[in-house]
């Protein structure tokens, strides 16, 4: 039922039609595969927005993203990514995901997972790189693991968004009302999978602004060290998208990053749903 995608992480689930209702044992096998391998690929899918939402809801309640202007009209649980323009207006987020990150880490209870569906995929570029944060933790010396387990980091939507606007001037200004919806939050640098208890480095270069409990200089050094360590080649799988691909990933133990493509000649359109976190699951992810 599953085929290994790489030594770093990832499996392909075979013979699943995500547009159709799935039996409980199939969903359980996909959850187990996510726990073990971090990402699950399903190729050759044809999903309407409602079918995408219905399939995603089998893994838990869904949440909207902060980029409200790129929600699908009438389907706010579907986030549209790419360079699609309709009636002179960008209807897809053109610049999201250019930095290593995990989704929605700026929330008090970060997203548990994401399910991304590729409708139009450029033949060159626009890959997604996935990094195994469980393996990155396990590769550290024991004393370094213990050190990181005692630290926490500040995750800031406002700081990320201002950086996004510097890279993409088409993004709207961050209003005080919107900023108030997403205040800075603090998360441990090491969390654990609530089901398997496997530990991961929970570091998000796209959102982390400071590591607490150390000097500013040490914070900056440690942020660079973690960014470099967690994305070493042996921890990374590069997914080359085909139209009809659906990729699910574990946001606690997997970071990701998009690669550029020729936006003048190719169209990219992706639909993403986001599996919501909650207080109980978040509490279970904290080290005891």
TAZI-V278989 format. One record per pair of residues at least 4 apart in sequence whose C-alpha atoms are under 6 Angstrom apart, sorted by sequence separation. I is the first residue (numbers start at 1). J is the second residue. If there is no record, write none. Layout:
i;j
I;J
I;J
//
This chain:
i;j
33;37
34;38
47;51
57;61
72;76
85;89
157;161
164;168
165;169
193;197
204;208
214;218
218;222
226;230
250;254
279;283
5;10
34;39
47;52
71;76
85;90
105;110
192;197
193;198
5;11
72;78
84;90
85;91
104;110
165;171
192;198
4;11
71;78
84;91
104;111
192;199
3;11
71;79
84;92
191;199
192;200
211;219
3;12
70;79
83;92
191;200
2;12
70;80
82;92
190;200
2;13
81;92
82;93
83;94
190;201
1;13
2;14
80;92
81;93
82;94
189;201
190;202
1;14
64;77
189;202
189;203
70;91
70;92
70;93
10;37
9;37
10;38
12;40
13;41
19;47
156;184
10;39
11;40
12;41
13;42
155;184
10;40
12;42
155;185
154;185
19;51
154;186
153;186
153;187
152;187
152;188
152;189
151;189
149;190
160;207
106;155
106;156
106;157
156;207
155;207
155;208
200;253
154;208
154;209
154;210
153;210
153;211
152;211
153;212
152;212
137;200
137;201
134;199
134;200
133;200
133;201
194;284
194;285
193;285
192;285
136;230
191;285
191;286
131;231
101;204
132;235
101;205
131;235
100;205
101;206
131;236
100;206
130;236
99;206
130;237
129;237
129;238
128;238
128;239
127;239
127;240
134;253
133;253
121;242
133;254
121;243
132;254
120;243
131;254
119;243
131;255
118;243
119;244
130;255
118;244
130;256
118;245
129;256
117;245
129;257
117;246
128;257
116;246
128;258
116;247
127;258
115;247
127;259
115;248
126;259
114;248
126;260
114;249
125;260
126;261
113;249
125;261
113;250
113;251
112;251
122;266
121;268
120;268
102;251
120;269
119;269
119;270
118;270
102;255
117;270
101;255
117;271
101;256
116;271
100;256
116;272
100;257
115;272
99;257
115;273
98;257
114;273
97;257
98;258
114;274
97;258
114;275
113;275
112;275
111;275
112;276
111;276
112;277
111;277
110;277
109;277
109;278
83;268
82;268
82;269
81;269
81;270
80;270
80;271
79;271
79;272
78;272
78;273
46;244
45;244
44;244
43;244
44;245
43;245
42;245
42;246
41;246
41;247
40;247
40;248
39;248
39;249
38;249
63;274
38;250
62;274
62;275
63;276
61;275
62;276
61;276
8;235
8;236
//
